[in-house]
Structure formats: structure tokens, C-alpha cells
Amino acid sequence: MTAPAHVGGDMHAMATTGEPATDPVVELITAGKHREALTTCARTHHVVLGRLCMALLGSKADADEAVQETLLRAHRAMPTYRGEGSVKAWLCGIARHVCAHVLETRRRGREILEVVPIEEEARDAFTARRRARVIREGLEKLKPSERDVLVLRYVADLSHREIAVACGVDEAAARKRISRALARLRSVMPTGEIES
């Protein structure tokens, strides 16, 4: 069943993702209040954008710049914003393209990904650093599209539907990409380094 064209995307989002039907950012964009919408985007989504860009770029400085560029591009795109999917997915899609551009222009040989160790691993710095290095090396062996979906899923914590929006594919294709990317990552990782 297709949702009505007006506010339909928001109502559909609530039905499928549990997000509120009225997103303040969407309301501000619709009202033409783009500066206020940008401020709200930055306040609400800067943490997830920072984690996503850090995971893809591996450099805090590059990640900070990528977040700023993401927000600038989002601001420029607000007049044509169609409201498909969540604002978070829309911003993550923009961030993904910004990071891809940074990676394309970056000199070869620099580290592509820095994985922040999870809390329980932080107790053993050596193990955490070793595991982060192994995961980073495994992710470097993946195609950019494979690496992107894994980072969107496990770092940005996007739903399959949001990943579909961010990658410009349907939800079934997003699920398939994630599954294939995990299988590929398992195949290039040393035994026991990646959990099921």
C-alpha cells in the first residue's frame, strides 16, 4: 500500500521504522527555514555523522572536515529535498559520497579505516589495537560498496531501509549487499577475528 504523497514519506517511515511522523528538520525544510534546519541537523546527527566519517576515513581531522562538507551539501540540497526515508539516512548518504571523494583523492598508502575499540576491549590495549588493525586490513580488502554498507550498518547503526536510501538501492538489495559484504569480510579475515 502506497502512502499519500503529502506527509506520506513521514507516515510510512513511522510505520516501518518507528520514527516520529513529524521530523522537525523536515518541517523546517518544508517551511523554507533552511538555516534552522541545518542547525537542527548538526545538533541531532553530528555524532552519527562523525562516527561514520571516522570509520570510513580513519582520521579525526578528515572526518571533521567531511562532516562539515556533508552539512554544507545538505544545506545546498534542501530546496530539492524530497523527504524519502529518514533525515538520518539522507545525511548518511551524503556523508558516504563525501568520504568516497576524500578517499579517491587521498594519497595511496595512508590508512583507510580506523576502528575504535569497543569498551570491553579497551581494558587490553594491545588486543584492542591488534584487532582494530586486523579489521581495518580486512575492510581495506573489500570493494568500497561492501565496506560502505558494513560501516553504515555497524558504525552509523542504520536500518536496512535507511541503508537502502543512503545507497540509492531498494531494501532487498541493501540486505543482500550487507550479507555479501559480511561473507566477504569473513573470507579475508584470519580465523576467529570476526564474530558471527
N, C-alpha and C positions, 0 to 999 in steps of 0.2 A: 504494500500500500504506500503510495507516494504522499508525502506531507504537503500541505498547502504551500504555495510559493511564498506568501508573506510569513515571516517568522517560522516557516516550516523547517528550515535547517536547524533552528534552535530547538524546536519541539522534538524533532527527530533525534537530535543529539541527546536530549534528556531521556528519551525513551530507550536509546541504545547504549548510552554511556553513563547515565546517571548525573550528568552535568545539569546545572540550572538552566531553565529555558531562557532566562534573560541574562545575558552576559553583559556586564557594564561596558566592556570595550566595544562590543557590537552596537550597543545603544549609543555610545559616544560617536562611533564612526558613522552610524546612520544619521545622527543629528548634525554631522559635519564638524564635530568638535575633535579634529584630528590631533591637536597638541595634547588635549586632555586624554585622548585615547592612548597616545604614545606614552604619556606619563603612567597611566594605569597598566599598560603592557609591561613597562620597565619594572614597576613596583611588584606586579603579580608574577611575572615569568622570568625575571633576571636570573634566579637561582638555577632553574632547569636549563635555561639557555647557556649559562656559564658552564654547567656540568657537561652539557652536550658538546660545546665548542672545545672544552678542555680535553674531553675524551677523544675527539677527532683530531685535535691539533697538537696536544701534548705540551703546550707552552702556555703558561698563565698570561703572558703579555699578548700572545697571538689570540688566545681565547677572549681576553677582554676586548681587543680590537674587533674581533669577529662579532661579539655580542653587540657592540656599538653599531657596526655596519648592518647587522640584522635589524636592529631597531630603526635605523635610518631608512633602510629599504622598505620595511613595513610601513613607516610613515608615508613614504612616497607612493606606496601601493594602496593606501587607504581609500582614495577616491574610487578605485575599481574593485574594492573588496567585495566578494560575493557571499560571504558567510557560510561557505561549505565546510563542514567539520568544525572542530573547536578552534578557538583563537590560539591555544597552545600548539595544536598540530600545525596550524598555518605558520606560526613563528618558527617552529622547529624545521619546517620545510624550507623556509628562507635561510635559517642558520645552516642547514645542511648544504645549500648551494654556496653560501658564503665560504664555508670551510672547504668545500671542494675547490673553489677558486684559489684559496690560500695554498692548499696542498699542491695544486697544479703549478703554482709559481714558486714554490719553495725549492731551495737547492736540494739536490739529492743527497742522501746520506744523513740528513737530520732525522731525529726520531719523529715518527708519525703519531704515536699514541702514548699517553702516559695514563696508566690505570691507577687510580687512587686505591690503596689497600682498604679492605673492609675492616670494621672496628676490631673484630676478634683477631685478625692477623696483625694488627698494629702492635700487639704485645711482643711479637717476634719480628723485629725489623728486618732481619736477614731473610726470613722466609717470605715476608711480605714483598720485599724488593725483588727477590728471585721470581716469585710468582707473577708479579706485575710485569717483569721483563719477558717472561715466557708468554704471557697472554698478549703483550704488545707485539712480540715477534710473530705469534700465531695470527693476530689480526692483520699484520702487515702482509701476510701471505694471501689474504683474501682479496677478492675484487672489491673496489670501492663500494659498489652497491651492496655487497654482502656485509662489509664492515659497517656501513651506514645503518642498515636495518638492525643489526645487533646493538649498536650504540643507542639508536632511537628507542629500542625496546628495553634494554637493561640499564642504560645510564639515564636517558631522559624519561624513562618509565611511561612511554606512550602505549596506549592500547593498540590492538591490531588495526582498528578503524582509523585511529589518529595517524598511525604509520602509513596507512594507505593514502590518506590525504597528503601527508608530508612528502611522500614519494610519487604522488600522482598516479597511483595504481588502484585497482579495486581491492577490497578487503581480503578476498581469497588469494589474490596474487601476493599481498603483503604477508599473509600467513605462510604461504609456500616459500617465499624468499627467506623468511626467518628460519624456517625448518631446514632449508637447504644450507643456509649460512652456518647454522649450528652444526650440521653434519660435516660441512667442510672444515669448520674450525676444529672439531674433534679429530678429523683426519690429519690435520697438520700439527696438532699439539702432542707433546710427549704423553705417554700413558699416565693416567691419574692426575693430570693437571687441570682438567675441566670436569666439573660435576655435571650429572645428568640434568 
